Amino acid sequence: CGQNVGDIIRAEQPDVVFVETLSNPLVKVIDLDAVSAAAKEVGAVSVVDSTFTTPYLVRPIEHGF
């Protein structure tokens, strides 16, 4: 699509942003810091599903979630 996730969040102005740390089934990695920052800018609640990575590998709270 050519846009980064922060630009999409700013353009769409959602109330909630839901992401996965690793997407299923493509296993793409998302920039959690960018998502969290953009969600805060627009006043959205950010939610992260870190089922694949577990809290041992990724701690979403450290990235602003």
DSSP file (Angstrom, degrees, kcal/mol; ACC not computed):
  #  RESIDUE AA STRUCTURE BP1 BP2  ACC     N-H-->O    O-->H-N    N-H-->O    O-->H-N    TCO  KAPPA ALPHA  PHI   PSI    X-CA   Y-CA   Z-CA
    1    1 A C              0   0    0      0, 0.0     3,-0.1     0, 0.0     0, 0.0   0.000 360.0 360.0 360.0 -22.9    0.0    0.0    0.0
    2    2 A G        +     0   0    0      1,-0.3     2,-0.3     0, 0.0     0, 0.0   0.257 360.0 105.5  89.0 -14.8    3.0    2.3    0.4
    3    3 A Q        -     0   0    0      2,-0.0    -1,-0.3     3,-0.0     2,-0.2  -0.723  67.8-124.1 -98.2 149.9    1.9    4.1    3.5
    4    4 A N     >  -     0   0    0     -2,-0.3     4,-1.8     1,-0.1     3,-0.4  -0.568  28.2-109.4 -88.0 162.8    3.4    3.4    6.9
    5    5 A V  H  > S+     0   0    0      1,-0.2     4,-2.4     2,-0.2     5,-0.2   0.838 116.2  56.2 -61.8 -36.0    1.1    2.4    9.8
    6    6 A G  H  > S+     0   0    0      1,-0.2     4,-2.3     2,-0.2    -1,-0.2   0.905 107.1  49.4 -62.5 -41.6    1.5    5.8   11.6
    7    7 A D  H  > S+     0   0    0     -3,-0.4     4,-2.2     2,-0.2    -1,-0.2   0.890 110.6  50.5 -64.1 -39.6    0.3    7.7    8.6
    8    8 A I  H  X S+     0   0    0     -4,-1.8     4,-2.6     2,-0.2     5,-0.2   0.923 110.7  48.6 -65.3 -44.2   -2.7    5.4    8.2
    9    9 A I  H  X S+     0   0    0     -4,-2.4     4,-2.2     1,-0.2    -2,-0.2   0.923 112.5  48.4 -62.0 -44.3   -3.7    5.8   11.9
   10   10 A R  H  < S+     0   0    0     -4,-2.3    -1,-0.2     1,-0.2    -2,-0.2   0.883 114.8  45.8 -64.3 -37.7   -3.4    9.6   11.6
   11   11 A A  H  < S+     0   0    0     -4,-2.2    -2,-0.2    -5,-0.2    -1,-0.2   0.888 118.1  40.4 -72.6 -39.6   -5.5    9.7    8.5
   12   12 A E  H  < S-     0   0    0     -4,-2.6    -2,-0.2    -5,-0.2    -1,-0.2   0.743  87.1-152.6 -84.7 -24.5   -8.2    7.4    9.7
   13   13 A Q     <  -     0   0    0     -4,-2.2    -3,-0.1    -5,-0.2    -4,-0.1   0.930  24.0-171.3  53.2  54.6   -8.5    8.7   13.3
   14   14 A P        -     0   0    0      0, 0.0     3,-0.1     0, 0.0    -1,-0.1  -0.262  30.9-137.6 -74.1 163.7   -9.7    5.4   14.8
   15   15 A D  S    S+     0   0    0      1,-0.3    30,-2.7    29,-0.1     2,-0.4   0.772  92.0  26.0 -84.9 -31.1  -11.0    5.0   18.4
   16   16 A V  E     -a   45   0A   0     28,-0.3     2,-0.5     2,-0.0    -1,-0.3  -0.995  64.1-160.6-135.6 138.4   -9.1    1.7   18.8
   17   17 A V  E     -a   46   0A   0     28,-3.0    30,-3.2    -2,-0.4     2,-0.5  -0.982  12.3-171.8-119.2 119.6   -6.0    0.4   17.1
   18   18 A F  E     +a   47   0A   0     -2,-0.5     2,-0.3    28,-0.2    30,-0.2  -0.950  12.8 165.1-114.4 125.2   -5.5   -3.4   17.4
   19   19 A V  E     -a   48   0A   0     28,-2.4    30,-2.7    -2,-0.5     2,-0.4  -0.911  30.5-134.1-133.8 162.1   -2.2   -5.0   16.2
   20   20 A E  E     -a   49   0A   0     -2,-0.3    10,-0.2    28,-0.2     3,-0.2  -0.925  18.8-134.4-110.8 142.5   -0.4   -8.3   16.5
   21   21 A T  S    S+     0   0    0     28,-1.9     9,-1.2    -2,-0.4     2,-0.4   0.911 103.9  20.0 -62.7 -40.6    3.3   -8.3   17.3
   22   22 A L  B    S-B   29   0B   0     27,-0.4    -1,-0.3     7,-0.2    30,-0.2  -0.995  96.5-124.5-125.5 123.7    3.8  -10.8   14.6
   23   23 A S     >  -     0   0    0      5,-2.6     4,-2.1    -2,-0.4    -4,-0.0  -0.311  31.3-103.7 -69.9 150.7    1.0  -11.0   12.0
   24   24 A N  T  4 S+     0   0    0      1,-0.2    -1,-0.0     2,-0.2    -4,-0.0  -0.979  93.5   1.2-116.6 126.5   -0.7  -14.2   11.3
   25   25 A P  T  4 S+     0   0    0      0, 0.0    -1,-0.2     0, 0.0    -2,-0.1  -0.975 133.7  47.5-101.4   1.9   -0.3  -16.0    8.9
   26   26 A L  T  4 S-     0   0    0      2,-0.1    -2,-0.2     1,-0.0    -3,-0.1   0.636  88.6-137.6 -82.9 -13.1    2.4  -13.9    7.2
   27   27 A V     <  +     0   0    0     -4,-2.1     2,-0.3     1,-0.2    -3,-0.1   0.901  39.9 166.4  57.1  46.4    4.6  -13.3   10.3
   28   28 A K        -     0   0    0     -5,-0.0    -5,-2.6     1,-0.0     2,-0.4  -0.702  32.7-128.7 -87.7 143.7    5.3   -9.7    9.5
   29   29 A V  B     -B   22   0B   0     -2,-0.3     2,-0.3    -7,-0.2    -7,-0.2  -0.785  19.4-151.0 -96.5 135.8    6.7   -7.5   12.3
   30   30 A I        -     0   0    0     -9,-1.2     2,-1.3    -2,-0.4     3,-0.1  -0.796  22.8-113.8-106.6 149.2    5.0   -4.2   13.2
   31   31 A D     >  -     0   0    0     -2,-0.3     4,-2.2     1,-0.2     5,-0.2  -0.676  31.9-173.4 -80.6  95.5    6.7   -1.1   14.6
   32   32 A L  H  > S+     0   0    0     -2,-1.3     4,-2.6     1,-0.2     5,-0.2   0.859  80.6  54.9 -62.2 -37.4    5.1   -1.1   18.0
   33   33 A D  H  > S+     0   0    0      1,-0.2     4,-2.4     2,-0.2    -1,-0.2   0.917 109.7  46.7 -62.7 -42.9    6.6    2.3   19.0
   34   34 A A  H  > S+     0   0    0      2,-0.2     4,-2.4     1,-0.2     5,-0.2   0.902 113.4  48.5 -66.3 -41.4    5.1    4.0   15.8
   35   35 A V  H  X S+     0   0    0     -4,-2.2     4,-2.6     2,-0.2     5,-0.2   0.942 113.3  46.9 -63.4 -47.8    1.7    2.4   16.4
   36   36 A S  H  X S+     0   0    0     -4,-2.6     4,-2.3    27,-0.2    -2,-0.2   0.920 113.6  47.7 -61.4 -45.5    1.6    3.5   20.0
   37   37 A A  H  X S+     0   0    0     -4,-2.4     4,-2.1    -5,-0.2    -1,-0.2   0.924 114.0  46.2 -63.2 -45.3    2.8    7.0   19.3
   38   38 A A  H  X S+     0   0    0     -4,-2.4     4,-1.5     2,-0.2     6,-0.2   0.897 111.4  52.1 -66.0 -40.1    0.3    7.5   16.4
   39   39 A A  H  X>S+     0   0    0     -4,-2.6     5,-2.9    -5,-0.2     4,-0.5   0.915 110.2  48.7 -62.4 -42.4   -2.6    6.1   18.5
   40   40 A K  H ><5S+     0   0    0     -4,-2.3     3,-0.9     1,-0.2    -1,-0.2   0.890 105.9  58.4 -64.2 -38.5   -1.8    8.5   21.3
   41   41 A E  H 3<5S+     0   0    0     -4,-2.1    -1,-0.2     1,-0.2    -2,-0.2   0.870 113.5  37.5 -58.2 -38.2   -1.7   11.4   18.9
   42   42 A V  H 3<5S-     0   0    0     -4,-1.5    -1,-0.2    -3,-0.2    -2,-0.2   0.397 116.0-111.1 -97.6   3.1   -5.3   10.7   17.7
   43   43 A G  T <<5 +     0   0    0     -3,-0.9     2,-0.2    -4,-0.5    -3,-0.2   0.731  66.6 148.5  77.5  22.4   -6.6    9.8   21.2
   44   44 A A      < -     0   0    0     -5,-2.9     2,-0.4    -6,-0.2   -28,-0.3  -0.589  50.8-118.9 -90.3 151.7   -7.1    6.1   20.3
   45   45 A V  E     -a   16   0A   0    -30,-2.7   -28,-3.0    -2,-0.2     2,-0.5  -0.740  29.4-146.2 -82.1 133.5   -6.8    3.2   22.6
   46   46 A S  E     -a   17   0A   0     -2,-0.4     2,-0.4   -30,-0.2   -28,-0.2  -0.901  16.3-175.2-108.8 134.2   -4.0    0.8   21.4
   47   47 A V  E     -a   18   0A   0    -30,-3.2   -28,-2.4    -2,-0.5     2,-0.4  -0.979   4.5-163.8-127.4 135.8   -4.4   -3.0   21.9
   48   48 A V  E     -a   19   0A   0     -2,-0.4     2,-0.7   -30,-0.2   -28,-0.2  -0.975  12.1-154.0-126.2 135.9   -1.7   -5.5   21.1
   49   49 A D  E     +a   20   0A   0    -30,-2.7   -28,-1.9    -2,-0.4   -27,-0.4  -0.922  17.8 172.4-103.0 110.5   -2.0   -9.3   20.7
   50   50 A S     >  +     0   0    0     -2,-0.7     4,-2.5   -30,-0.2     8,-0.1  -0.180  30.2 130.8-112.5  41.1    1.4  -10.8   21.5
   51   51 A T  T  4 S+     0   0    0      1,-0.2    -1,-0.2     2,-0.2   -31,-0.0   0.913  75.1  45.3 -58.5 -46.0    0.4  -14.4   21.4
   52   52 A F  T  4 S+     0   0    0     -3,-0.2    -1,-0.2   -30,-0.2    -2,-0.1   0.893 120.9  36.9 -67.3 -39.5    3.3  -15.5   19.1
   53   53 A T  T  > S-     0   0    0    -31,-0.1     4,-1.0     4,-0.0     5,-0.2   0.756  92.8-155.9 -89.2 -23.9    6.0  -13.6   20.9
   54   54 A T  H >X  -     0   0    0     -4,-2.5     4,-2.1     1,-0.2     3,-1.1   0.344  39.6 -79.5  60.5 158.2    4.9  -14.0   24.5
   55   55 A P  H 34 S+     0   0    0      0, 0.0    -1,-0.2     0, 0.0    -4,-0.1   0.667 126.6  69.6 -64.7 -15.6    5.9  -11.5   27.3
   56   56 A Y  H 34 S+     0   0    0      1,-0.1    -2,-0.2    -3,-0.1     3,-0.1   0.880 112.4  26.9 -68.0 -36.8    9.3  -13.2   27.4
   57   57 A L  H << S+     0   0    0     -3,-1.1     2,-0.4    -4,-1.0    -3,-0.2   0.836 131.3  25.3 -95.6 -38.9   10.3  -11.9   24.0
   58   58 A V     <  -     0   0    0     -4,-2.1    -1,-0.3    -5,-0.2     3,-0.1  -0.996  56.4-164.6-133.7 131.3    8.3   -8.7   23.6
   59   59 A R    >   -     0   0    0     -2,-0.4     3,-1.8     1,-0.1     4,-0.4  -0.853   5.3-168.4-115.0  93.2    6.9   -6.5   26.4
   60   60 A P  G > >S+     0   0    0      0, 0.0     5,-1.9     0, 0.0     3,-1.8   0.785  83.0  65.8 -54.8 -31.4    4.3   -4.2   24.8
   61   61 A I  G > 5S+     0   0    0      1,-0.3     3,-1.5     4,-0.3    -2,-0.0   0.858  95.4  58.3 -60.5 -33.3    4.0   -2.0   27.8
   62   62 A E  G < 5S+     0   0    0     -3,-1.8    -1,-0.3     1,-0.3   -29,-0.0   0.635 104.6  52.6 -69.7 -12.4    7.7   -0.9   27.2
   63   63 A H  G < 5S-     0   0    0     -3,-1.8    -1,-0.3    -4,-0.4   -27,-0.2   0.199 130.3 -90.0-107.9  13.5    6.5    0.3   23.8
   64   64 A G  T < 5       0   0    0     -3,-1.5    -3,-0.2   -28,-0.1   -18,-0.1   0.537 360.0 360.0  96.6   7.2    3.7    2.4   25.1
   65   65 A F      <       0   0    0     -5,-1.9    -4,-0.3   -20,-0.1   -17,-0.1   0.453 360.0 360.0 -87.9 360.0    0.8    0.0   25.1
